[in-house]
Amino acid sequence: MRLTMAAQAEWMFRALRSGRRHLSAGRQLEEKWLTLPPVAATATVEVNGKRKGKGNQLSSTSTTALKWIVRCCPNLPISLLHKLFRLRQVRLLSPPHMDMQQQTLKRVAAKYTLNAGDRILLPQSVQQKPTPTHKPHSPLTPQQINFIRKFVIFKDPAILVLNKPPGMPVQGGINIKHSLDAVAAACLNYEYSEPPRLVHRLDRDCSGLLVMGRTQTSTTVLHSIFREKTSRALDDIGEEKRILQRRYWALVLGCPRRSKGLVTASLGKVVVDNGKSDRITVVDNSASLSSQHAITEYRVIASSSQGYTWLELSPLTGRKHQLRVHCAEVLGTPIVGDYKYGWQAHRQWGGFDLSNVEDSCEELFKEETLPFGLNLNNGSISENHPRLHLHCKQIVLPNISQALQNVQSFSNCDLSQVERLELVADLPLYMQRSWDVTNC
């Protein structure tokens, strides 16, 4: 049946209007998203006019979202990429429906395995050059160098150990002016040509023992030791089996039901505040792909009449915020000064002014003019805004320097037979004051 002239005109008008809508939607998506090249089984990526790779073999079993972005956008800081994944701002467009107007974009994680033809979309804002928030870092002053060297408590040819001050971040990031790894690279190499390297982490507000490798070889050995600690945690419950032991001291609100025990609770990350931040929580379904098994031993050191308890915590795995979450969510005794995981407990405890904790913490660092803007004095439970009371007190590990001297190859070395080093770090002043106040 033929269309009348009026019907034809109406049909053409609708088609034109639909095309304009699709064009408008496409422009909006182009304005919002930066689309990366599609993943292929064999691919050569062109970046900034240069061809990257020569027949790079990419398969669905080896190419993750993070790896593909790094390959396509090598100039983007890795810290920015991790932030985009954390805030769930990375999208996936999969074939065969590659029309962005016809498909809902899927959020993906950094470790998501890509298939041939997949496209990753990033916010267009990643192409904008960030405005510097401060001037480029100037060389360290003699005062800063002398200050940080006072925290070195052990040094041999293989490792360097510091009693990390609270308030100093271990790694750099957004709005971080001085990080411990950068400061160590600038002034803690001593007679070595290469800087010391991180092999594990401590939270910014946590204090205590931090081990660094002084050479590439010793760093590799230490990395394997810390990874082995986590991967074999279920097999190495007894102390006699562990080649690495870490013991933290923490002051907590309340007291656990048992004086000692073993916490086995898987942890996972959840996004909160509409994607602005994240936090770690206990995951009931340990079979979830996003959860990680986490094990902590604990024992009561002392209890006080005020209701506080000093705990010794031994993490058998090394998960982010593991001790803080296990104390708050499993034992029901949040660590003093941990407002992220123990806000309600602090509020109900009474005696603390929680009206504006963030501003109070900023004022805390302004009160004492130490290098790097640190304050090592205030923050005990006698004050309105106590700081995080978590300190890595003791580490026992193999004597790496001795092991490397006695063997030609690390693969032939049995670290369980090597002499052990036992390292101990004093409490920061504010935690020592809290210890004295609790009459322990």
FIDO-816785 format. One record per residue (C-alpha): y negated, x negated, z negated; residue in three letters. Coordinates in nm, 3 decimals, always signed. Layout:
+---------+---------+---------+-----+
!       v !       u !       w ! res !
+---------+---------+---------+-----+
!       Y !       X !       Z ! ALA !
...
+---------+---------+---------+-----+
This chain:
+---------+---------+---------+-----+
!       v !       u !       w ! res !
+---------+---------+---------+-----+
!  +0.000 !  +0.000 !  +0.000 ! MET !
!  -0.332 !  -0.137 !  +0.107 ! ARG !
!  -0.612 !  -0.174 !  -0.142 ! LEU !
!  -0.935 !  +0.008 !  -0.081 ! THR !
!  -1.250 !  -0.196 !  -0.043 ! MET !
!  -1.359 !  -0.095 !  -0.395 ! ALA !
!  -1.021 !  -0.191 !  -0.544 ! ALA !
!  -1.028 !  -0.527 !  -0.367 ! GLN !
!  -1.375 !  -0.597 !  -0.497 ! ALA !
!  -1.272 !  -0.504 !  -0.852 ! GLU !
!  -0.963 !  -0.728 !  -0.829 ! TRP !
!  -1.169 !  -1.023 !  -0.703 ! MET !
!  -1.423 !  -0.970 !  -0.979 ! PHE !
!  -1.152 !  -0.971 !  -1.247 ! ARG !
!  -0.991 !  -1.284 !  -1.101 ! ALA !
!  -1.326 !  -1.461 !  -1.092 ! LEU !
!  -1.404 !  -1.358 !  -1.451 ! ARG !
!  -1.057 !  -1.473 !  -1.566 ! SER !
!  -1.102 !  -1.805 !  -1.389 ! GLY !
!  -1.436 !  -1.855 !  -1.558 ! ARG !
!  -1.279 !  -1.781 !  -1.897 ! ARG !
!  -1.005 !  -2.040 !  -1.835 ! HIS !
!  -1.261 !  -2.290 !  -1.712 ! LEU !
!  -1.478 !  -2.227 !  -2.017 ! SER !
!  -1.179 !  -2.262 !  -2.251 ! ALA !
!  -1.076 !  -2.581 !  -2.075 ! GLY !
!  -1.424 !  -2.726 !  -2.116 ! ARG !
!  -1.425 !  -2.633 !  -2.482 ! GLN !
!  -1.093 !  -2.811 !  -2.536 ! LEU !
!  -1.215 !  -3.114 !  -2.342 ! GLU !
!  -1.526 !  -3.123 !  -2.558 ! GLU !
!  -1.316 !  -3.103 !  -2.876 ! LYS !
!  -1.009 !  -3.314 !  -2.791 ! TRP !
!  -0.946 !  -3.655 !  -2.642 ! LEU !
!  -0.619 !  -3.634 !  -2.446 ! THR !
!  -0.407 !  -3.950 !  -2.428 ! LEU !
!  -0.178 !  -4.040 !  -2.136 ! PRO !
!  +0.162 !  -3.867 !  -2.134 ! PRO !
!  +0.459 !  -4.049 !  -2.283 ! VAL !
!  +0.711 !  -4.162 !  -2.023 ! ALA !
!  +1.056 !  -4.319 !  -2.040 ! ALA !
!  +0.904 !  -4.624 !  -1.868 ! THR !
!  +0.532 !  -4.647 !  -1.887 ! ALA !
!  +0.240 !  -4.872 !  -1.815 ! THR !
!  -0.068 !  -4.760 !  -2.004 ! VAL !
!  -0.415 !  -4.826 !  -1.871 ! GLU !
!  -0.671 !  -4.883 !  -2.144 ! VAL !
!  -1.035 !  -4.967 !  -2.075 ! ASN !
!  -0.952 !  -5.049 !  -1.715 ! GLY !
!  -0.670 !  -5.288 !  -1.809 ! LYS !
!  -0.302 !  -5.217 !  -1.773 ! ARG !
!  -0.123 !  -5.253 !  -2.105 ! LYS !
!  +0.243 !  -5.344 !  -2.092 ! GLY !
!  +0.474 !  -5.413 !  -1.806 ! LYS !
!  +0.747 !  -5.159 !  -1.778 ! GLY !
!  +0.742 !  -5.091 !  -2.149 ! ASN !
!  +1.058 !  -4.904 !  -2.241 ! GLN !
!  +0.963 !  -4.591 !  -2.432 ! LEU !
!  +1.228 !  -4.344 !  -2.541 ! SER !
!  +1.241 !  -4.038 !  -2.761 ! SER !
!  +1.414 !  -4.241 !  -3.029 ! THR !
!  +1.161 !  -4.523 !  -3.064 ! SER !
!  +0.811 !  -4.400 !  -2.981 ! THR !
!  +0.631 !  -4.230 !  -3.268 ! THR !
!  +0.295 !  -4.056 !  -3.256 ! ALA !
!  +0.128 !  -4.339 !  -3.445 ! LEU !
!  +0.278 !  -4.609 !  -3.220 ! LYS !
!  +0.166 !  -4.427 !  -2.906 ! TRP !
!  -0.191 !  -4.388 !  -3.031 ! ILE !
!  -0.207 !  -4.757 !  -3.128 ! VAL !
!  -0.079 !  -4.849 !  -2.781 ! ARG !
!  -0.327 !  -4.626 !  -2.601 ! CYS !
!  -0.624 !  -4.687 !  -2.832 ! CYS !
!  -0.592 !  -5.042 !  -2.971 ! PRO !
!  -0.957 !  -5.048 !  -3.075 ! ASN !
!  -0.925 !  -4.762 !  -3.323 ! LEU !
!  -0.892 !  -4.887 !  -3.684 ! PRO !
!  -0.547 !  -4.820 !  -3.829 ! ILE !
!  -0.715 !  -4.682 !  -4.143 ! SER !
!  -0.886 !  -4.418 !  -3.928 ! LEU !
!  -0.556 !  -4.320 !  -3.764 ! LEU !
!  -0.384 !  -4.278 !  -4.100 ! HIS !
!  -0.676 !  -4.062 !  -4.215 ! LYS !
!  -0.648 !  -3.842 !  -3.904 ! LEU !
!  -0.277 !  -3.788 !  -3.970 ! PHE !
!  -0.338 !  -3.727 !  -4.339 ! ARG !
!  -0.601 !  -3.462 !  -4.261 ! LEU !
!  -0.373 !  -3.311 !  -3.993 ! ARG !
!  -0.620 !  -3.368 !  -3.709 ! GLN !
!  -0.368 !  -3.502 !  -3.455 ! VAL !
!  -0.223 !  -3.253 !  -3.204 ! ARG !
!  +0.072 !  -3.251 !  -2.964 ! LEU !
!  +0.098 !  -3.090 !  -2.620 ! LEU !
!  +0.453 !  -3.084 !  -2.484 ! SER !
!  +0.584 !  -3.015 !  -2.134 ! PRO !
!  +0.666 !  -2.811 !  -1.933 ! PRO !
!  +0.367 !  -2.592 !  -2.031 ! HIS !
!  +0.097 !  -2.855 !  -2.012 ! MET !
!  -0.180 !  -2.600 !  -1.961 ! ASP !
!  -0.376 !  -2.622 !  -2.284 ! MET !
!  -0.503 !  -2.268 !  -2.241 ! GLN !
!  -0.148 !  -2.129 !  -2.236 ! GLN !
!  -0.007 !  -2.318 !  -2.536 ! GLN !
!  -0.088 !  -2.354 !  -2.903 ! THR !
!  -0.138 !  -2.717 !  -2.997 ! LEU !
!  +0.104 !  -2.845 !  -3.257 ! LYS !
!  +0.009 !  -3.062 !  -3.554 ! ARG !
!  +0.219 !  -3.379 !  -3.580 ! VAL !
!  +0.282 !  -3.648 !  -3.841 ! ALA !
!  +0.253 !  -4.022 !  -3.785 ! ALA !
!  +0.632 !  -4.069 !  -3.773 ! LYS !
!  +0.694 !  -3.778 !  -3.534 ! TYR !
!  +0.919 !  -3.895 !  -3.249 ! THR !
!  +0.775 !  -3.823 !  -2.907 ! LEU !
!  +0.960 !  -3.713 !  -2.595 ! ASN !
!  +0.889 !  -3.799 !  -2.233 ! ALA !
!  +0.587 !  -3.605 !  -2.107 ! GLY !
!  +0.436 !  -3.538 !  -2.449 ! ASP !
!  +0.060 !  -3.576 !  -2.480 ! ARG !
!  -0.125 !  -3.661 !  -2.800 ! ILE !
!  -0.470 !  -3.513 !  -2.857 ! LEU !
!  -0.726 !  -3.669 !  -3.091 ! LEU !
!  -1.066 !  -3.536 !  -3.200 ! PRO !
!  -1.343 !  -3.644 !  -2.961 ! GLN !
!  -1.525 !  -3.786 !  -3.263 ! SER !
!  -1.299 !  -4.094 !  -3.255 ! VAL !
!  -1.494 !  -4.216 !  -2.951 ! GLN !
!  -1.819 !  -4.216 !  -3.144 ! GLN !
!  -1.916 !  -4.546 !  -3.297 ! LYS !
!  -1.953 !  -4.497 !  -3.674 ! PRO !
!  -2.288 !  -4.574 !  -3.825 ! THR !
!  -2.253 !  -4.868 !  -4.066 ! PRO !
!  -2.292 !  -4.747 !  -4.424 ! THR !
!  -2.385 !  -5.093 !  -4.545 ! HIS !
!  -2.465 !  -5.437 !  -4.416 ! LYS !
!  -2.184 !  -5.671 !  -4.310 ! PRO !
!  -2.017 !  -5.841 !  -4.602 ! HIS !
!  -2.187 !  -6.159 !  -4.706 ! SER !
!  -1.993 !  -6.462 !  -4.832 ! PRO !
!  -1.887 !  -6.450 !  -5.196 ! LEU !
!  -2.123 !  -6.603 !  -5.447 ! THR !
!  -2.010 !  -6.880 !  -5.686 ! PRO !
!  -2.033 !  -6.625 !  -5.968 ! GLN !
!  -1.798 !  -6.386 !  -5.787 ! GLN !
!  -1.551 !  -6.665 !  -5.707 ! ILE !
!  -1.539 !  -6.788 !  -6.067 ! ASN !
!  -1.506 !  -6.431 !  -6.191 ! PHE !
!  -1.205 !  -6.337 !  -5.979 ! ILE !
!  -1.029 !  -6.670 !  -6.041 ! ARG !
!  -1.025 !  -6.590 !  -6.413 ! LYS !
!  -0.774 !  -6.314 !  -6.337 ! PHE !
!  -0.518 !  -6.555 !  -6.185 ! VAL !
!  -0.248 !  -6.590 !  -6.453 ! ILE !
!  +0.023 !  -6.770 !  -6.253 ! PHE !
!  +0.036 !  -6.988 !  -5.944 ! LYS !
!  +0.311 !  -7.199 !  -5.790 ! ASP !
!  +0.381 !  -7.314 !  -5.431 ! PRO !
!  +0.523 !  -6.973 !  -5.334 ! ALA !
!  +0.340 !  -6.697 !  -5.524 ! ILE !
!  +0.010 !  -6.611 !  -5.687 ! LEU !
!  -0.013 !  -6.353 !  -5.966 ! VAL !
!  -0.327 !  -6.178 !  -6.092 ! LEU !
!  -0.402 !  -5.949 !  -6.381 ! ASN !
!  -0.581 !  -5.700 !  -6.156 ! LYS !
!  -0.901 !  -5.559 !  -6.309 ! PRO !
!  -0.927 !  -5.178 !  -6.321 ! PRO !
!  -1.165 !  -5.025 !  -6.071 ! GLY !
!  -1.105 !  -5.279 !  -5.794 ! MET !
!  -0.919 !  -5.149 !  -5.487 ! PRO !
!  -0.629 !  -5.357 !  -5.363 ! VAL !
!  -0.693 !  -5.285 !  -4.995 ! GLN !
!  -1.005 !  -5.215 !  -4.792 ! GLY !
!  -1.101 !  -4.876 !  -4.651 ! GLY !
!  -1.389 !  -4.638 !  -4.594 ! ILE !
!  -1.685 !  -4.706 !  -4.826 ! ASN !
!  -1.502 !  -4.996 !  -4.995 ! ILE !
!  -1.724 !  -5.301 !  -5.009 ! LYS !
!  -1.491 !  -5.545 !  -5.185 ! HIS !
!  -1.111 !  -5.517 !  -5.188 ! SER !
!  -0.879 !  -5.753 !  -5.370 ! LEU !
!  -0.692 !  -5.861 !  -5.057 ! ASP !
!  -1.018 !  -5.957 !  -4.882 ! ALA !
!  -1.155 !  -6.133 !  -5.190 ! VAL !
!  -0.827 !  -6.323 !  -5.235 ! ALA !
!  -0.837 !  -6.432 !  -4.871 ! ALA !
!  -1.189 !  -6.564 !  -4.926 ! ALA !
!  -1.139 !  -6.764 !  -5.244 ! CYS !
!  -0.778 !  -6.771 !  -5.371 ! LEU !
!  -0.606 !  -6.979 !  -5.105 ! ASN !
!  -0.693 !  -7.295 !  -5.303 ! TYR !
!  -0.551 !  -7.596 !  -5.112 ! GLU !
!  -0.353 !  -7.378 !  -4.869 ! TYR !
!  -0.468 !  -7.317 !  -4.512 ! SER !
!  -0.340 !  -6.957 !  -4.514 ! GLU !
!  -0.461 !  -6.682 !  -4.750 ! PRO !
!  -0.238 !  -6.508 !  -5.006 ! PRO !
!  -0.085 !  -6.182 !  -4.885 ! ARG !
!  -0.012 !  -5.851 !  -5.057 ! LEU !
!  +0.353 !  -5.757 !  -5.113 ! VAL !
!  +0.302 !  -5.443 !  -5.325 ! HIS !
!  +0.020 !  -5.215 !  -5.439 ! ARG !
!  -0.155 !  -5.091 !  -5.751 ! LEU !
!  -0.385 !  -4.789 !  -5.763 ! ASP !
!  -0.756 !  -4.865 !  -5.774 ! ARG !
!  -0.795 !  -4.752 !  -6.136 ! ASP !
!  -0.467 !  -4.910 !  -6.247 ! CYS !
!  -0.471 !  -5.258 !  -6.399 ! SER !
!  -0.216 !  -5.531 !  -6.450 ! GLY !
!  +0.018 !  -5.762 !  -6.262 ! LEU !
!  -0.024 !  -5.797 !  -5.887 ! LEU !
!  +0.200 !  -6.043 !  -5.701 ! VAL !
!  +0.091 !  -6.207 !  -5.375 ! MET !
!  +0.275 !  -6.440 !  -5.139 ! GLY !
!  +0.110 !  -6.776 !  -5.070 ! ARG !
!  +0.298 !  -6.853 !  -4.749 ! THR !
!  +0.446 !  -6.651 !  -4.467 ! GLN !
!  +0.798 !  -6.738 !  -4.583 ! THR !
!  +0.746 !  -6.646 !  -4.947 ! SER !
!  +0.571 !  -6.324 !  -4.843 ! THR !
!  +0.871 !  -6.226 !  -4.631 ! THR !
!  +1.106 !  -6.293 !  -4.924 ! VAL !
!  +0.890 !  -6.092 !  -5.164 ! LEU !
!  +0.866 !  -5.802 !  -4.919 ! HIS !
!  +1.244 !  -5.791 !  -4.897 ! SER !
!  +1.274 !  -5.792 !  -5.277 ! ILE !
!  +1.033 !  -5.500 !  -5.323 ! PHE !
!  +1.194 !  -5.302 !  -5.040 ! ARG !
!  +1.541 !  -5.371 !  -5.181 ! GLU !
!  +1.426 !  -5.239 !  -5.518 ! LYS !
!  +1.351 !  -4.900 !  -5.365 ! THR !
!  +1.644 !  -4.875 !  -5.123 ! SER !
!  +1.905 !  -4.966 !  -5.388 ! ARG !
!  +1.747 !  -4.785 !  -5.682 ! ALA !
!  +2.041 !  -4.547 !  -5.728 ! LEU !
!  +2.287 !  -4.837 !  -5.743 ! ASP !
!  +2.084 !  -5.060 !  -5.975 ! ASP !
!  +2.030 !  -4.839 !  -6.279 ! ILE !
!  +2.136 !  -5.110 !  -6.524 ! GLY !
!  +1.880 !  -5.385 !  -6.589 ! GLU !
!  +2.140 !  -5.658 !  -6.548 ! GLU !
!  +2.177 !  -5.563 !  -6.181 ! LYS !
!  +1.809 !  -5.568 !  -6.092 ! ARG !
!  +1.652 !  -5.878 !  -5.943 ! ILE !
!  +1.308 !  -5.715 !  -5.981 ! LEU !
!  +1.188 !  -5.538 !  -6.294 ! GLN !
!  +0.845 !  -5.387 !  -6.352 ! ARG !
!  +0.728 !  -5.234 !  -6.679 ! ARG !
!  +0.405 !  -5.039 !  -6.717 ! TYR !
!  +0.232 !  -4.926 !  -7.033 ! TRP !
!  +0.068 !  -4.584 !  -7.032 ! ALA !
!  -0.108 !  -4.372 !  -7.291 ! LEU !
!  -0.025 !  -4.005 !  -7.237 ! VAL !
!  -0.131 !  -3.668 !  -7.375 ! LEU !
!  +0.145 !  -3.524 !  -7.591 ! GLY !
!  +0.497 !  -3.659 !  -7.634 ! CYS !
!  +0.813 !  -3.627 !  -7.420 ! PRO !
!  +1.100 !  -3.423 !  -7.563 ! ARG !
!  +1.326 !  -3.729 !  -7.567 ! ARG !
!  +1.234 !  -4.076 !  -7.682 ! SER !
!  +1.380 !  -4.231 !  -7.366 ! LYS !
!  +1.535 !  -4.117 !  -7.043 ! GLY !
!  +1.560 !  -4.134 !  -6.665 ! LEU !
!  +1.340 !  -3.922 !  -6.439 ! VAL !
!  +1.488 !  -3.847 !  -6.097 ! THR !
!  +1.253 !  -3.624 !  -5.900 ! ALA !
!  +1.177 !  -3.647 !  -5.529 ! SER !
!  +0.812 !  -3.661 !  -5.427 ! LEU !
!  +0.623 !  -3.527 !  -5.127 ! GLY !
!  +0.266 !  -3.511 !  -5.001 ! LYS !
!  +0.068 !  -3.188 !  -4.973 ! VAL !
!  -0.274 !  -3.137 !  -4.814 ! VAL !
!  -0.536 !  -2.959 !  -5.025 ! VAL !
!  -0.904 !  -2.860 !  -5.002 ! ASP !
!  -0.867 !  -2.737 !  -4.642 ! ASN !
!  -0.740 !  -3.072 !  -4.526 ! GLY !
!  -1.009 !  -3.279 !  -4.698 ! LYS !
!  -0.768 !  -3.456 !  -4.933 ! SER !
!  -0.404 !  -3.482 !  -5.029 ! ASP !
!  -0.194 !  -3.524 !  -5.341 ! ARG !
!  +0.163 !  -3.610 !  -5.434 ! ILE !
!  +0.385 !  -3.351 !  -5.600 ! THR !
!  +0.745 !  -3.304 !  -5.706 ! VAL !
!  +0.956 !  -3.157 !  -5.425 ! VAL !
!  +1.239 !  -2.928 !  -5.536 ! ASP !
!  +1.420 !  -2.947 !  -5.204 ! ASN !
!  +1.514 !  -3.315 !  -5.192 ! SER !
!  +1.671 !  -3.260 !  -4.850 ! ALA !
!  +1.327 !  -3.205 !  -4.701 ! SER !
!  +1.241 !  -3.462 !  -4.435 ! LEU !
!  +0.900 !  -3.519 !  -4.593 ! SER !
!  +1.032 !  -3.595 !  -4.943 ! SER !
!  +1.116 !  -3.936 !  -5.088 ! GLN !
!  +1.354 !  -3.996 !  -5.375 ! HIS !
!  +1.180 !  -4.142 !  -5.680 ! ALA !
!  +1.332 !  -4.270 !  -6.005 ! ILE !
!  +1.153 !  -4.377 !  -6.324 ! THR !
!  +1.291 !  -4.499 !  -6.655 ! GLU !
!  +1.081 !  -4.435 !  -6.963 ! TYR !
!  +1.086 !  -4.497 !  -7.337 ! ARG !
!  +0.847 !  -4.417 !  -7.618 ! VAL !
!  +0.674 !  -4.724 !  -7.759 ! ILE !
!  +0.473 !  -4.549 !  -8.030 ! ALA !
!  +0.326 !  -4.210 !  -8.120 ! SER !
!  +0.002 !  -4.137 !  -8.301 ! SER !
!  -0.108 !  -3.868 !  -8.542 ! SER !
!  -0.374 !  -3.758 !  -8.289 ! GLN !
!  -0.101 !  -3.646 !  -8.048 ! GLY !
!  -0.113 !  -3.941 !  -7.809 ! TYR !
!  +0.197 !  -4.135 !  -7.710 ! THR !
!  +0.239 !  -4.484 !  -7.566 ! TRP !
!  +0.512 !  -4.503 !  -7.303 ! LEU !
!  +0.684 !  -4.788 !  -7.128 ! GLU !
!  +0.751 !  -4.686 !  -6.767 ! LEU !
!  +0.988 !  -4.872 !  -6.535 ! SER !
!  +0.974 !  -4.752 !  -6.173 ! PRO !
!  +1.305 !  -4.809 !  -5.995 ! LEU !
!  +1.145 !  -4.696 !  -5.669 ! THR !
!  +0.798 !  -4.769 !  -5.537 ! GLY !
!  +0.640 !  -4.440 !  -5.433 ! ARG !
!  +0.272 !  -4.356 !  -5.418 ! LYS !
!  +0.148 !  -4.219 !  -5.753 ! HIS !
!  +0.509 !  -4.206 !  -5.873 ! GLN !
!  +0.444 !  -4.280 !  -6.240 ! LEU !
!  +0.142 !  -4.050 !  -6.259 ! ARG !
!  +0.325 !  -3.752 !  -6.105 ! VAL !
!  +0.647 !  -3.806 !  -6.304 ! HIS !
!  +0.449 !  -3.819 !  -6.628 ! CYS !
!  +0.238 !  -3.513 !  -6.548 ! ALA !
!  +0.483 !  -3.282 !  -6.370 ! GLU !
!  +0.824 !  -3.382 !  -6.506 ! VAL !
!  +0.763 !  -3.508 !  -6.859 ! LEU !
!  +0.467 !  -3.277 !  -6.913 ! GLY !
!  +0.260 !  -3.563 !  -7.055 ! THR !
!  -0.022 !  -3.660 !  -6.814 ! PRO !
!  -0.161 !  -4.011 !  -6.839 ! ILE !
!  -0.495 !  -4.030 !  -7.020 ! VAL !
!  -0.777 !  -4.055 !  -6.767 ! GLY !
!  -0.569 !  -3.920 !  -6.478 ! ASP !
!  -0.789 !  -3.629 !  -6.377 ! TYR !
!  -0.619 !  -3.588 !  -6.039 ! LYS !
!  -0.282 !  -3.488 !  -6.186 ! TYR !
!  -0.381 !  -3.397 !  -6.540 ! GLY !
!  -0.709 !  -3.208 !  -6.513 ! TRP !
!  -0.592 !  -2.893 !  -6.687 ! GLN !
!  -0.420 !  -3.089 !  -6.964 ! ALA !
!  -0.740 !  -3.284 !  -7.034 ! HIS !
!  -0.939 !  -2.963 !  -7.032 ! ARG !
!  -0.705 !  -2.796 !  -7.282 ! GLN !
!  -0.683 !  -3.109 !  -7.498 ! TRP !
!  -1.046 !  -3.092 !  -7.602 ! GLY !
!  -1.272 !  -3.374 !  -7.711 ! GLY !
!  -1.345 !  -3.488 !  -7.355 ! PHE !
!  -1.655 !  -3.400 !  -7.157 ! ASP !
!  -1.522 !  -3.303 !  -6.813 ! LEU !
!  -1.839 !  -3.136 !  -6.684 ! SER !
!  -1.891 !  -3.398 !  -6.412 ! ASN !
!  -1.627 !  -3.666 !  -6.423 ! VAL !
!  -1.710 !  -3.827 !  -6.087 ! GLU !
!  -2.077 !  -3.884 !  -6.175 ! ASP !
!  -1.975 !  -4.011 !  -6.517 ! SER !
!  -1.740 !  -4.265 !  -6.360 ! CYS !
!  -2.019 !  -4.387 !  -6.133 ! GLU !
!  -2.247 !  -4.427 !  -6.434 ! GLU !
!  -1.968 !  -4.616 !  -6.609 ! LEU !
!  -1.977 !  -4.891 !  -6.349 ! PHE !
!  -2.356 !  -4.914 !  -6.361 ! LYS !
!  -2.364 !  -4.981 !  -6.734 ! GLU !
!  -2.221 !  -5.331 !  -6.709 ! GLU !
!  -2.344 !  -5.578 !  -6.448 ! THR !
!  -2.028 !  -5.773 !  -6.372 ! LEU !
!  -1.946 !  -5.912 !  -6.025 ! PRO !
!  -1.816 !  -5.659 !  -5.773 ! PHE !
!  -1.978 !  -5.379 !  -5.977 ! GLY !
!  -1.691 !  -5.371 !  -6.227 ! LEU !
!  -1.697 !  -5.248 !  -6.584 ! ASN !
!  -1.410 !  -5.379 !  -6.796 ! LEU !
!  -1.534 !  -5.264 !  -7.136 ! ASN !
!  -1.585 !  -4.887 !  -7.150 ! ASN !
!  -1.335 !  -4.605 !  -7.107 ! GLY !
!  -1.125 !  -4.581 !  -7.425 ! SER !
!  -1.017 !  -4.251 !  -7.585 ! ILE !
!  -1.309 !  -4.288 !  -7.828 ! SER !
!  -1.547 !  -4.206 !  -7.544 ! GLU !
!  -1.620 !  -3.881 !  -7.362 ! ASN !
!  -1.476 !  -3.995 !  -7.030 ! HIS !
!  -1.165 !  -4.210 !  -7.082 ! PRO !
!  -1.045 !  -4.410 !  -6.784 ! ARG !
!  -0.693 !  -4.420 !  -6.644 ! LEU !
!  -0.465 !  -4.571 !  -6.909 ! HIS !
!  -0.198 !  -4.721 !  -6.683 ! LEU !
!  -0.129 !  -5.095 !  -6.688 ! HIS !
!  +0.141 !  -5.307 !  -6.523 ! CYS !
!  +0.235 !  -5.505 !  -6.832 ! LYS !
!  +0.542 !  -5.708 !  -6.729 ! GLN !
!  +0.722 !  -5.822 !  -6.414 ! ILE !
!  +1.052 !  -6.008 !  -6.399 ! VAL !
!  +1.146 !  -6.151 !  -6.060 ! LEU !
!  +1.337 !  -6.448 !  -5.912 ! PRO !
!  +1.168 !  -6.787 !  -5.898 ! ASN !
!  +1.096 !  -6.778 !  -5.525 ! ILE !
!  +0.956 !  -7.130 !  -5.516 ! SER !
!  +1.272 !  -7.273 !  -5.671 ! GLN !
!  +1.492 !  -7.069 !  -5.438 ! ALA !
!  +1.313 !  -7.190 !  -5.126 ! LEU !
!  +1.332 !  -7.553 !  -5.238 ! GLN !
!  +1.707 !  -7.542 !  -5.297 ! ASN !
!  +1.816 !  -7.373 !  -4.974 ! VAL !
!  +1.744 !  -7.435 !  -4.609 ! GLN !
!  +1.766 !  -7.069 !  -4.514 ! SER !
!  +1.670 !  -6.767 !  -4.722 ! PHE !
!  +1.961 !  -6.574 !  -4.570 ! SER !
!  +2.200 !  -6.811 !  -4.751 ! ASN !
!  +2.029 !  -6.763 !  -5.089 ! CYS !
!  +2.171 !  -6.540 !  -5.363 ! ASP !
!  +1.860 !  -6.436 !  -5.557 ! LEU !
!  +2.067 !  -6.293 !  -5.841 ! SER !
!  +2.168 !  -6.652 !  -5.925 ! GLN !
!  +1.813 !  -6.789 !  -5.921 ! VAL !
!  +1.618 !  -6.858 !  -6.239 ! GLU !
!  +1.391 !  -6.568 !  -6.332 ! ARG !
!  +1.018 !  -6.566 !  -6.388 ! LEU !
!  +0.885 !  -6.338 !  -6.661 ! GLU !
!  +0.515 !  -6.256 !  -6.624 ! LEU !
!  +0.307 !  -6.067 !  -6.881 ! VAL !
!  -0.051 !  -5.937 !  -6.854 ! ALA !
!  -0.281 !  -5.846 !  -7.142 ! ASP !
!  -0.421 !  -5.493 !  -7.165 ! LEU !
!  -0.779 !  -5.437 !  -7.043 ! PRO !
!  -1.032 !  -5.409 !  -7.322 ! LEU !
!  -1.065 !  -5.029 !  -7.314 ! TYR !
!  -0.687 !  -4.982 !  -7.337 ! MET !
!  -0.669 !  -5.232 !  -7.622 ! GLN !
!  -0.935 !  -5.028 !  -7.803 ! ARG !
!  -0.731 !  -4.712 !  -7.750 ! SER !
!  -0.428 !  -4.894 !  -7.890 ! TRP !
!  -0.631 !  -4.986 !  -8.201 ! ASP !
!  -0.770 !  -4.633 !  -8.235 ! VAL !
!  -0.422 !  -4.478 !  -8.229 ! THR !
!  -0.322 !  -4.718 !  -8.512 ! ASN !
!  -0.015 !  -4.834 !  -8.320 ! CYS !
+---------+---------+---------+-----+
